[in-house]
Amino acid sequence: MDITMVGIDYTDAGLDIRGRFSYTKREQEETIAALRKMEGISGCILLSTCNRTELVLSWTKEWERDERSLFCELKGQSVEEYGSYLHLRHGMDVVRDLFALAGGLKSQILGEDQILTQMKDAADFSRKFFGTDKILETLFRMAVTAGKEIKTNINLPSSNRSAPLAAISGLEQKGADFQGERCLVIGNGAMGRLTAQLLLDRGADVTVTIRQYRSGIVDVPVEAARIDYSKRYETLPECRYVFSATASPNTTITADKLDDCVLREDTVFVDLAVPRDIEEAVGRMDGVTLYDIDDFGVELPEETKQSLAQARQLLEEKSAEFESWYDAKDVVPMLLTISGQASEDVIARIDKKLRKAVPEQQDAVEDMVSTAVQKVVNKLMFAVRDSVDVSTFRECVDAMRELYKEEIDE
């Protein structure tokens, strides 16, 4: 199976290391364009989230690159320095890993919601810039479908949790009470909006930063106040909690600029971004506490093990379905050829009757009959493919091919 996945995630690398391999949208576009030009790569999808960056490739026999070196090279990093943080998977190990990822089983917060959208968006983004192929399209589509089935049918713990909720809940476990507290949320993307809403639900007084250059409707909870991003430092002295959740590669809060702010002695900064939004030196300032997403996690409750086993069993079955599709994908063109020959066979058998019955509409009727026959044959054979093992399916296709061997071989 000519599929490879190389990447880095929170299990092997801290936030600082992961940040070196995170991608902005512009960087993703440039990377996909560069990969498309490399000999041997037939498809690529790049998944970049807070907790991981994964590069998934499908390749041909001409592919001879070292994947770890390529992964580092794309971000201008040294494989000698960072290779030990990377994982590399091939074939069905890639399939199982992506299916488990879609099911929320590999997330820092078990069953978290956002990974399904992130995987779908990654595939859509690659497709937009002509980076995908049939194999990766099918792999990601089946993985996302499997993940949705788990969320619908299996009660995993914390299945509605996300990084913002994990952080806020973690602070509450440490004694935080957001009722009536002034909170600043830097960033009004998906993470920022979710953070703001969760704080509002807890009775906080929330302000969200807005970029001045953005046009159109800004989707921010109506109960939240808004300030221009450039006014964030002016607002900090009024706030007990500051959450930063942007997709920008630049820092949003730096220690040197905080020197001019008269902060509350108990100010808490929470950095939800990768790479870091808030400079690490902020956490060393007097009276300030700085958390990042690595500081919040969830222990697996004992009572959830049965649900987890059910999820793993479902994902194993779905992975096997992909393997079956992959093993039989080369048969599909022959199947389409056979259905075309079957339609010609049917037309030949009814040609004389058609000429007598509908002489003026013969061509149109023949086209309708031909299309119908091909659809029926395809439906029957794809049903067989989904119901039997690959070897039996191949035998069925070979048997049908023998019926039209002379026509196909011409």
N, C-alpha and C positions, 0 to 999 in steps of 0.2 A: 504494500500500500504506500504510494508515493506522497505521503503527507508528513510534514514536520512542524513541530511547535517549539519555539525557543522563547524564553521569557524570564521575568523576575517578579517575585511577589513578596508579600509581607512575611511569609514563613521563613524566608532565607535572608531577607534584606530589610534594614531599617528604613525609615522615611527618607533620610538623607541620600542613601544609595538609590532607592527607588526613584527619587526625584531626578536623578541624572538621566533616567531612561523614560521619563514621561514625555508625552507629545501634546503639543497644541494642534488645533485643527489644520493650521497652515503647514506645520511640520509633517502631519500625517499625509496630507496631499502630496507634498514633495517626496516623501519616502515611498509612497505607492508608485509615483511616477518613476522613481529611480529603480525600484524593484522590477517594474514591468520591462525595463530595458535589459535586465540581466538574463543571459542565456540560461535556459533550463528552468526558469520559473514560469509556470502557467497560471498561477493564481496566488494572491496574497491578501490577507486580512490582518489589520493591526488593531488590537484592543488595548486601549490605554485608560486605566481608571485610577482611583486613589490607591488601591491596594495592589495593583499589578499592571504590568505591560507584557502583552503576549503578541508574538509575531507568528502567524500560522501560514504555512506555505504548502502549495502543491507543486510538484516539480516533475521534470522529465529526466530521461537517462543522461541528458547533457549536464545536469546539475552536479557540480563537484565542489561547491564552496563549503567551508566550515561554518556551521550556523551560528555558533557562539561568536566567532570573529565578526561575522556579518552583523549580528545584533549590536555589538559594541561599535563597530565601524559606522553604522548608520547614525549613531549619536555622538560620534567623535570621541569615544572612550576607548580605553585599552583593555583588550581581553585578558592580558596578563594580570591586570589589577582587579578586574571585575568578573572574570570568567567563573570564579568559584561561587558567585552569588546566583548564577544562572542555572536554569533547568532546561533539559533538552529531551524531547519525546518524539517518537516515530510511530507511524502506522496506527494500530488500534489503541495504543497508549494515548495518542492525541485525541482520538474519538472519545474514549472513556473520560479523559480529563475534561474535555469541553462539555460533555454531557453533565458531568458532576458539577462543573462550574455553573452551568445554566440552572441546575437544580438547587443552587444555593448551598451545596455541600462543601465547597472549598472557600467560602467567604469567611472573613474574620468574624462577621456576625452571621451565625448560621441561618440560612434561609432568607437572607436580606433580599429586598424587592428589586433593587436597582439594576442588578447584573443582567437580567433578561433584556431590559431596554438597552443597556450598554452593548450587549452582544448583537442585538438586532441593528442598532445604530452603526456599529462597527462594520457589519456586512453591507448595510445600505451605503455607507460612506465609501467603502472600497468599490462597490458597484458603480457609484456615481463617477468615479475616476477610472473605470474599466480595469479594476484590479482583481476582480473575482473570476472564477471559472465554475463550471458545472459542479465539480467535486466540492469545493468550499461553499458554494451556494447551498447545496443539498445538506452538507454537514451542519452548517450554522442554522439552517431552517429546521432540521430535525432536532437539533439540540434545544433550540428555543421552544419548540413544540413540546418536547419532553419536560422542560422546566416548567412550562405552564401547566402541564398535567399534574406534576408534583404539587404545585401550589394550589390546584383545584381539589385534588383528591386525597392529599396526605397532609396531616396536621403537624407540620414541623414547628418546633418552638421558635418564637421570635420571628415568624415569617414576614411580619410587616415592619421589621426594624431596618434601619439604615444607619449610616455613619452619624448624621445629626441626632437621631433618636438615641443611638447608643451613647453618644457624648453627653447629651442632656440627662439621660437616665443615670449615667455614671456619676455625673456631678450631684444628682439628687441623692444617690447612695452615699456620697461623701458629705451630705448634709445641706446641700444647696436648696434654697427655696426661692423660686423665681417670681412669686407673687409680689407685684408692685415694684419689682426691680427694673432699673433702666438697663436695657440691653441694646447693643449695636451689632447689626449683622452686615458685614462687608461682602457685597456680592448679591445680585438678584437673579442669578441663574437658578437651575433646578435645585441645587443644594442649598443655596441661600434662601430661596422661597420656602423650602421645607423647614429649614431651621427657624425662620421667622414665624411660621405658622405654629410649630411645636411650642415655641416660647409664648406666643399669644394664648395658646390653649392653656398654658399654666399661669396666666394672669400677668405676664410681664408687660412692661412698657417698651415696645420694640421700635427701633428706627433702622431702616434699611438704606444702604447707599445705592445711588443710581448714577450710571455713567452719563455725562452730559451729551456725548455725541450719539447716544442711542436714540433712534427715532421710532415712532409708532407707539403702540400700547405697551406699557411696562407691566408685567404680570407680578404684582406684589400684593400680599394680603391687604385688604382695604383698611383693616384696623391699624396697620403699621404706618408710622411716619416715614417720610422720605427726605433724604438730604443728598446733595451732590457728592460724589465720591471724593472730590477735592476738599470737602469740609470735614472729613472723618476725624482728623486730629483735633479739631475744635470741639468735637462732640465727646471725645474720649473721657475728659474729666468728669462728665456727668454720669458715666456708665459703670456699673458693677461688673457686667459680663460683656465680653467682646468676642464675637464669633466671626472668623474669616473663612469664606468658602467660595473662592473664585477659580476660574480656569486659566487665569493669567500666569505666565511664566515669571512674572515680576513679583517682588515682595510688596505687601500692602501696608505692613507696619514694620518700622525699623527702630532700633534702640536709640540712635542719635536724635531722631525727631521726637521721641518720647521724652527726651531730656528737657524739652521746653514745655511739656504738658504737666500740669499739677494733677496727677492721678490720685484716685482713692487708694488708701493703703491696702485695701483688700481686692484690688482689681484682678479679675480672672480673664485670661486670653485663651481662646480655644481655636486651634488651627486645624481646619477640616480639609485642607487642600494638599495636593501633590502636583508639582513640587511645593515646598513650603510657601505659605503666604506671609507668615510672621517670622521675622529674623530670630534665630535661636537666642541671641544675646538679650532679647526682651525678657526671657525667663530668668535671667540672672540679676535683674533689677530689683531693688528693694521694694517690698510691698506688692510684688507682682507674682502671680502664678501662671505658668504657661503649660497648656496641654496640647498634644497633637493626637491624631487618630490612633496611633499605636498605644496610647494610654488607656484605651477603652476596648474591652472585649467581653465575651459572654461565655461562662462555663456551661458545658452541655449537661443539662439535668438528666439524672439517671432514668427518669420515667419516659424520656423521649427516645430511648434506644430502639424501641420497637418501630416507631415511626421512621427513624433513620434507616433501619434495615429494609423497610418497605420501599423507601425512596431509592435505596441502592439497587434493590432488585428490579424496580421499574427502569432505572437508568441502564442496567445491564441488558435488559430486554430491548430497549430502544437502541442501544449501541449495536446489538446483534442485528437489528433491522437495517441499520446503516451498512454494516459489513456485508449483509446479503445484497443490498442494493449495489454496493461498490463492486462486489464480485461478479455481478450480472450486468453491469452497465455496458459492457462491450457487446452484449447480445441485443440490446435495444435497437441499434440500427438495422440488424438483420430482421428483427421482428417487424419493424416498420416496412421493410422491403417485402416481407411475406404478406402483410396485410394489403399492400398495394397490388401484389400479384393475385391475391384472393379476390379483390374487387374487380380486376380485369377478367378473372375467371367467371364471376357471376354475370358481368355484362355480356360476355360472349355467349353464355347459356340462355340469356333472355333477349338477345339482340333482335332476332326475327319477330318475336312477339311485340317488342317495343315499336318496331317499324310499322307494324300493322295497327297497334292500338293508339299510339300517339306520334304519328309521322312528323307533325310539325314541331313537336316539343321533344323529340328523341334525345338531342344533345343535353338539354337541361335535365331530363329525367335520368339519363345515364350518369350525369355528374352527381345528382342527389343519391342515387343508388350506390355509386362508387364510394362517396364519402361515408354513407351509413355503414357499408360493409367494413371499411377500414376501422371505423370507430368500434364496431362490435367485436372484430377480431382483436384489436388492441385491448379492449376492455376485458375480454376473456383471458388473454394471455398475461396481462398484468395482474389479474386476479390469481392466476396460477403462480406467477412469480412470488406473490405475497403469501402464498399458502404452502409452498413446498420448499425443500432445500435447493441450493443453487444447482447442484448436479442434476437433479430431476428436472428443473426448469430448462436447463440446457438440452436435456434429452428431448423435451417437448418441442423446443424450437428447432432442433435438428430434424425431428420427425416431420414437422410442418415444412421445413426447408426442402426435404426430399420430394414433397408433392410438386414443387415448382423449381426443382433443381435446374432443369434445362433453361427455363426463362431467366433465372437469377444469374446463371453462369454465362449467359450470352454477353 
